[in-house]
């Protein structure tokens, strides 16, 4: 019984070490792939026809405004007003009738002065991988600017590079460590899953007819 316990304990330790190594390696690979492709300055970022806005919920479960959402809206408006993108492709979750990220984002962008005809909606952006792959497969974009926080942009740009999409990222303002701690921890696991998804050729949940942004 004692030997069996030791064997199980050793396997547990080895599994934990493997997870730590894989997490560290995934994190570094993603960071390195995004080097030189992320921008925080509107003046410095190159022009791209389309900005890919990665959706998120407007409100937290507490009812408070989600700062990730607020800052992404502000970043998209800055890019558009500076002429650094001509269209905004909003990709988000609309998996339920009572939950529609893309339309909520569109309405807020319109209220900030972006014309409705310059905004395209992707209702099937359930995951970052889906959003990036669909930007090319459905909306015909082989070159784009991703709009999100830095950690999210890194992952999106990495996925884009593996899908033959020439992508850069515009960094929305980040949040404090305390505010975003859970999100940052989930991001580490998301990068592990992303690597596995790419290795095994994971496809978006939905594709569909093309709506090319021209």
Secondary structure as a PSIPRED ss2 file (coil, helix, strand):
# PSIPRED VFORMAT (PSIPRED V4.0)

   1 X C   1.000  0.000  0.000
   2 X H   0.000  1.000  0.000
   3 X H   0.000  1.000  0.000
   4 X H   0.000  1.000  0.000
   5 X H   0.000  1.000  0.000
   6 X H   0.000  1.000  0.000
   7 X H   0.000  1.000  0.000
   8 X H   0.000  1.000  0.000
   9 X H   0.000  1.000  0.000
  10 X H   0.000  1.000  0.000
  11 X H   0.000  1.000  0.000
  12 X H   0.000  1.000  0.000
  13 X H   0.000  1.000  0.000
  14 X H   0.000  1.000  0.000
  15 X H   0.000  1.000  0.000
  16 X H   0.000  1.000  0.000
  17 X H   0.000  1.000  0.000
  18 X H   0.000  1.000  0.000
  19 X H   0.000  1.000  0.000
  20 X H   0.000  1.000  0.000
  21 X H   0.000  1.000  0.000
  22 X H   0.000  1.000  0.000
  23 X H   0.000  1.000  0.000
  24 X H   0.000  1.000  0.000
  25 X H   0.000  1.000  0.000
  26 X H   0.000  1.000  0.000
  27 X H   0.000  1.000  0.000
  28 X H   0.000  1.000  0.000
  29 X H   0.000  1.000  0.000
  30 X H   0.000  1.000  0.000
  31 X H   0.000  1.000  0.000
  32 X H   0.000  1.000  0.000
  33 X H   0.000  1.000  0.000
  34 X H   0.000  1.000  0.000
  35 X C   1.000  0.000  0.000
  36 X C   1.000  0.000  0.000
  37 X C   1.000  0.000  0.000
  38 X E   0.000  0.000  1.000
  39 X E   0.000  0.000  1.000
  40 X C   1.000  0.000  0.000
  41 X C   1.000  0.000  0.000
  42 X C   1.000  0.000  0.000
  43 X C   1.000  0.000  0.000
  44 X C   1.000  0.000  0.000
  45 X C   1.000  0.000  0.000
  46 X C   1.000  0.000  0.000
  47 X C   1.000  0.000  0.000
  48 X C   1.000  0.000  0.000
  49 X C   1.000  0.000  0.000
  50 X E   0.000  0.000  1.000
  51 X E   0.000  0.000  1.000
  52 X E   0.000  0.000  1.000
  53 X E   0.000  0.000  1.000
  54 X E   0.000  0.000  1.000
  55 X C   1.000  0.000  0.000
  56 X C   1.000  0.000  0.000
  57 X C   1.000  0.000  0.000
  58 X C   1.000  0.000  0.000
  59 X E   0.000  0.000  1.000
  60 X C   1.000  0.000  0.000
  61 X C   1.000  0.000  0.000
  62 X C   1.000  0.000  0.000
  63 X C   1.000  0.000  0.000
  64 X C   1.000  0.000  0.000
  65 X E   0.000  0.000  1.000
  66 X C   1.000  0.000  0.000
  67 X H   0.000  1.000  0.000
  68 X H   0.000  1.000  0.000
  69 X H   0.000  1.000  0.000
  70 X H   0.000  1.000  0.000
  71 X H   0.000  1.000  0.000
  72 X H   0.000  1.000  0.000
  73 X H   0.000  1.000  0.000
  74 X H   0.000  1.000  0.000
  75 X H   0.000  1.000  0.000
  76 X H   0.000  1.000  0.000
  77 X H   0.000  1.000  0.000
  78 X H   0.000  1.000  0.000
  79 X H   0.000  1.000  0.000
  80 X H   0.000  1.000  0.000
  81 X H   0.000  1.000  0.000
  82 X C   1.000  0.000  0.000
  83 X C   1.000  0.000  0.000
  84 X C   1.000  0.000  0.000
  85 X C   1.000  0.000  0.000
  86 X C   1.000  0.000  0.000
  87 X E   0.000  0.000  1.000
  88 X E   0.000  0.000  1.000
  89 X E   0.000  0.000  1.000
  90 X E   0.000  0.000  1.000
  91 X E   0.000  0.000  1.000
  92 X C   1.000  0.000  0.000
  93 X E   0.000  0.000  1.000
  94 X C   1.000  0.000  0.000
  95 X C   1.000  0.000  0.000
  96 X E   0.000  0.000  1.000
  97 X C   1.000  0.000  0.000
  98 X C   1.000  0.000  0.000
  99 X E   0.000  0.000  1.000
 100 X C   1.000  0.000  0.000
 101 X H   0.000  1.000  0.000
 102 X H   0.000  1.000  0.000
 103 X H   0.000  1.000  0.000
 104 X H   0.000  1.000  0.000
 105 X H   0.000  1.000  0.000
 106 X H   0.000  1.000  0.000
 107 X H   0.000  1.000  0.000
 108 X H   0.000  1.000  0.000
 109 X H   0.000  1.000  0.000
 110 X H   0.000  1.000  0.000
 111 X H   0.000  1.000  0.000
 112 X C   1.000  0.000  0.000
 113 X C   1.000  0.000  0.000
 114 X C   1.000  0.000  0.000
 115 X C   1.000  0.000  0.000
 116 X H   0.000  1.000  0.000
 117 X H   0.000  1.000  0.000
 118 X H   0.000  1.000  0.000
 119 X E   0.000  0.000  1.000
 120 X E   0.000  0.000  1.000
 121 X E   0.000  0.000  1.000
 122 X E   0.000  0.000  1.000
 123 X C   1.000  0.000  0.000
 124 X E   0.000  0.000  1.000
 125 X C   1.000  0.000  0.000
 126 X C   1.000  0.000  0.000
 127 X C   1.000  0.000  0.000
 128 X H   0.000  1.000  0.000
 129 X H   0.000  1.000  0.000
 130 X H   0.000  1.000  0.000
 131 X H   0.000  1.000  0.000
 132 X H   0.000  1.000  0.000
 133 X H   0.000  1.000  0.000
 134 X H   0.000  1.000  0.000
 135 X H   0.000  1.000  0.000
 136 X H   0.000  1.000  0.000
 137 X H   0.000  1.000  0.000
 138 X C   1.000  0.000  0.000
 139 X C   1.000  0.000  0.000
 140 X C   1.000  0.000  0.000
 141 X C   1.000  0.000  0.000
 142 X C   1.000  0.000  0.000
 143 X E   0.000  0.000  1.000
 144 X E   0.000  0.000  1.000
 145 X E   0.000  0.000  1.000
 146 X E   0.000  0.000  1.000
 147 X E   0.000  0.000  1.000
 148 X E   0.000  0.000  1.000
 149 X E   0.000  0.000  1.000
 150 X H   0.000  1.000  0.000
 151 X H   0.000  1.000  0.000
 152 X H   0.000  1.000  0.000
 153 X H   0.000  1.000  0.000
 154 X H   0.000  1.000  0.000
 155 X H   0.000  1.000  0.000
 156 X H   0.000  1.000  0.000
 157 X H   0.000  1.000  0.000
 158 X H   0.000  1.000  0.000
 159 X H   0.000  1.000  0.000
 160 X H   0.000  1.000  0.000
 161 X H   0.000  1.000  0.000
 162 X H   0.000  1.000  0.000
 163 X C   1.000  0.000  0.000
 164 X C   1.000  0.000  0.000
 165 X C   1.000  0.000  0.000
 166 X E   0.000  0.000  1.000
 167 X E   0.000  0.000  1.000
 168 X E   0.000  0.000  1.000
 169 X E   0.000  0.000  1.000
 170 X E   0.000  0.000  1.000
 171 X E   0.000  0.000  1.000
 172 X E   0.000  0.000  1.000
 173 X C   1.000  0.000  0.000
 174 X C   1.000  0.000  0.000
 175 X C   1.000  0.000  0.000
 176 X C   1.000  0.000  0.000
 177 X H   0.000  1.000  0.000
 178 X H   0.000  1.000  0.000
 179 X H   0.000  1.000  0.000
 180 X H   0.000  1.000  0.000
 181 X H   0.000  1.000  0.000
 182 X H   0.000  1.000  0.000
 183 X H   0.000  1.000  0.000
 184 X H   0.000  1.000  0.000
 185 X H   0.000  1.000  0.000
 186 X H   0.000  1.000  0.000
 187 X H   0.000  1.000  0.000
 188 X H   0.000  1.000  0.000
 189 X H   0.000  1.000  0.000
 190 X H   0.000  1.000  0.000
 191 X H   0.000  1.000  0.000
 192 X H   0.000  1.000  0.000
 193 X H   0.000  1.000  0.000
 194 X H   0.000  1.000  0.000
 195 X H   0.000  1.000  0.000
 196 X H   0.000  1.000  0.000
 197 X H   0.000  1.000  0.000
 198 X H   0.000  1.000  0.000
 199 X H   0.000  1.000  0.000
 200 X C   1.000  0.000  0.000
 201 X C   1.000  0.000  0.000
 202 X C   1.000  0.000  0.000
 203 X C   1.000  0.000  0.000
 204 X C   1.000  0.000  0.000
 205 X C   1.000  0.000  0.000
 206 X C   1.000  0.000  0.000
 207 X C   1.000  0.000  0.000
 208 X C   1.000  0.000  0.000
 209 X C   1.000  0.000  0.000
 210 X C   1.000  0.000  0.000
 211 X C   1.000  0.000  0.000
 212 X C   1.000  0.000  0.000
 213 X C   1.000  0.000  0.000
 214 X C   1.000  0.000  0.000
